[in-house]
């Protein structure tokens, strides 16, 4: 499952509300499809997260989801 399109689809299924892409340099990004409130931004929510690889991106997204569950 190393193909980008497969990984992208898996990420977007696991993390609804996030759009996934990879830069020309190979860096992985996820951006929320909706807006955040000022309170959410102050609490550490991110509109966009970035990582060097898909493993790092998954960790960042898990961290964002945990904020939602608090």
Secondary structure, DSSP 8 states (H G I E B T S, - for coil): --SHHHHHHHHHHHSTTEEEEE-TTS-EEEEESS---HHHHHTT--SEEEESSHHHHHHHHHHHHHHHH-
